């Protein structure tokens, strides 16, 4: 029997154990990558909303530009954008725009710009 070639049951079990540990590690990395990808997607959506709001604010008459907010839902996530005029100096208004959303915790982006008459 010493001349027989093949794997013993113990060798097969050890190989399966090593393979299982490796697959669990790959699974954990994939789950983390999926979550990170979803967060990046929501951040991109928030920036697109902020850009659309800024473009919309350009259409508001300068004298009536003060503060406001909008809410919208995209792919199950509620985004709230709000803007306020921080200061007015002569013919220039400093405008702050914040977009907020909640996934596992609250996130926000903050954009500032100047509008002139």
C-alpha positions as CSV (number, residue, x, y, z in Angstrom):
1,X,0.0,0.0,0.0
2,X,2.9,2.3,0.3
3,X,3.3,2.6,-3.4
4,X,-0.3,3.8,-4.0
5,X,-0.6,7.4,-5.1
6,X,-3.4,9.7,-4.1
7,X,-4.6,12.0,-1.4
8,X,-5.6,10.9,2.1
9,X,-8.8,12.0,3.7
10,X,-6.9,14.3,6.0
11,X,-5.2,16.1,3.1
12,X,-8.5,16.6,1.3
13,X,-10.1,18.1,4.5
14,X,-7.2,20.5,5.0
15,X,-7.3,21.6,1.4
16,X,-11.1,22.2,1.7
17,X,-10.5,24.2,4.9
18,X,-7.9,26.4,3.3
19,X,-10.2,27.0,0.3
20,X,-13.1,27.8,2.5
21,X,-11.1,30.4,4.5
22,X,-10.0,31.9,1.2
23,X,-13.5,32.1,-0.2
24,X,-14.8,33.7,3.1
25,X,-12.1,36.4,2.7
26,X,-13.1,37.1,-0.9
27,X,-16.8,37.3,0.1
28,X,-16.0,39.8,2.8
29,X,-14.0,41.9,0.3
30,X,-16.9,41.8,-2.2
31,X,-19.4,42.9,0.4
32,X,-17.2,45.8,1.4
33,X,-16.7,46.8,-2.3
34,X,-20.5,46.7,-2.9
35,X,-21.2,49.0,0.0
36,X,-18.4,51.4,-1.0
37,X,-19.7,51.5,-4.5
38,X,-23.3,52.3,-3.3
39,X,-21.9,55.2,-1.1
40,X,-19.9,56.5,-4.1
41,X,-23.1,56.4,-6.2
42,X,-25.0,58.4,-3.6
43,X,-22.2,60.9,-3.4
44,X,-22.3,61.4,-7.2
45,X,-26.1,61.8,-7.1
46,X,-25.8,64.4,-4.4
47,X,-23.3,66.4,-6.5
48,X,-25.6,66.2,-9.5
49,X,-28.5,67.5,-7.4
50,X,-26.3,70.3,-6.0
51,X,-25.2,71.3,-9.5
52,X,-28.9,71.2,-10.7
53,X,-29.9,73.4,-7.8
54,X,-27.1,75.9,-8.5
55,X,-28.2,76.1,-12.1
56,X,-31.8,76.6,-10.9
57,X,-30.7,79.4,-8.6
58,X,-29.3,81.3,-11.5
59,X,-32.8,81.7,-12.8
60,X,-34.1,83.2,-9.6
61,X,-34.4,87.0,-9.7
62,X,-31.5,88.4,-7.8
63,X,-33.7,90.5,-5.4
64,X,-35.7,87.4,-4.3
65,X,-32.8,85.1,-3.8
66,X,-32.6,84.4,-0.1
67,X,-33.2,80.8,1.2
68,X,-35.1,77.7,0.3
69,X,-35.1,73.9,0.1
70,X,-36.1,71.0,-2.0
71,X,-36.4,67.3,-1.3
72,X,-36.3,64.4,-3.7
73,X,-35.9,60.7,-3.6
74,X,-33.6,58.7,-5.8
75,X,-33.3,54.9,-5.6
76,X,-34.7,54.8,-2.2
77,X,-32.5,57.5,-0.7
78,X,-34.1,60.9,0.3
79,X,-31.9,63.9,-0.6
80,X,-32.7,67.3,0.8
81,X,-31.0,70.4,-0.6
82,X,-31.2,73.7,1.1
83,X,-29.6,77.1,0.3
84,X,-29.2,80.3,2.1
85,X,-27.6,83.7,1.4
86,X,-24.7,84.2,3.8
87,X,-24.0,87.8,2.9
88,X,-24.8,90.5,0.4
89,X,-22.1,93.0,-0.4
90,X,-23.1,95.5,-3.1
91,X,-24.1,93.5,-6.1
92,X,-22.7,90.2,-4.9
93,X,-24.5,87.5,-2.8
94,X,-22.6,84.7,-1.1
95,X,-24.8,81.6,-1.4
96,X,-24.3,78.3,0.6
97,X,-26.0,75.1,-0.8
98,X,-26.1,72.0,1.3
99,X,-27.3,68.6,0.1
100,X,-28.0,66.0,2.9
101,X,-28.9,62.3,2.8
102,X,-28.9,59.4,5.2
103,X,-27.6,55.9,4.5
104,X,-26.1,54.2,7.5
105,X,-25.5,57.7,8.9
106,X,-26.1,61.3,7.8
107,X,-24.0,62.6,4.9
108,X,-23.8,66.0,3.4
109,X,-22.0,68.1,0.8
110,X,-21.6,71.9,1.1
111,X,-21.1,74.1,-1.9
112,X,-20.6,77.9,-1.9
113,X,-20.8,80.3,-4.7
114,X,-21.3,84.0,-5.5
115,X,-24.1,85.4,-7.5
116,X,-23.9,88.9,-9.0
117,X,-26.5,91.2,-10.3
